[in-house]
Amino acid sequence: MRWKLVYKAGKKLSNILVDRKYGYKFGVWKVLSNGILYRCNHRPQLNPCKCTVLQSGSMQSSSEEFTLIPAQNKQISMSR
């Protein structure tokens, strides 16, 4: 599994999505009708990470899917 969902993490006790492949962390940005949109928290001044991840499907289901959306708006679909 590439993605790990960590509940009540950090100072704000919010859900964080962790990319196990590259080590980036994503925080909840927007809650949509068809899923949850996460934004990358890696923000150095020289080269900030501007990609987002869309989680679709229910959180209790093993069929949830994560779609990585790079800054160029090209979608890459990845299953859990």
N, C-alpha and C positions, 0 to 999 in steps of 0.2 A: 504494500500500500504506500503510495507516494504522499498522501495527505493524512494529517492527524488533527483532529478537532480537540482542543483543550478548553474545558469549561472553567469559568470563573478564574481566569489567570490575570496576572499583572496587578498594578495598583488599583485599577478601576473594576476589577473582578468581572471582566467581560470575556466572551468567548473569543478564542484566537485559533486561527487555522494555520498549521505549520506545514511547510513544504519540506518533507524529509530529504528530498534529493539535493536541494540547494541551501536549505537552512533558513529561508526567508519566512517571516511571520506576517500574517494578514489579519487585520482587525475588521470587525463588522462595520461596513460603511452605510449600506441601505438595506432595509427589509422590503422585498418586493412581493407581489402577489404570487409569482412563480418560483421564489427561492430567496436566498440571501446573497447579497453582493459584498465581497470582502475586498479591502484595499491594502496594498503592500505597505508595511510599516517601515521598511528599510529606506531611509531618506537622507543619505549623505549629500552634501552640497554639490559636489562635482558631478555625480552620476546617480540621481535618485531613481528608485524603482517605481515606475508608474503603471504597472499592470494591475489588473483586478481579477478576482476569481468569483464565478457564479456557482453557487451550490443549489442544485435543483433536486427535488425528491424530499421525502420526509427524513428527519434526523434519526428516527428509530429504524428505518428501513436500511437494509444492506445494499439496496439498489441506488443509493444516492449518487449523483454524478457531479463532478467538478469540471467547470469549463474555464480554462485560463485565457484571459483576454489581454494580450500585450498592448502596449501604448499605440501601436499602429492600427488597432481595431481589427486584427486578424484573429479569428477564434480558433482555439485548439481544444478539442474535447478529450477529456481523460476520465476514465472510470476509476473508481476507488480501488 
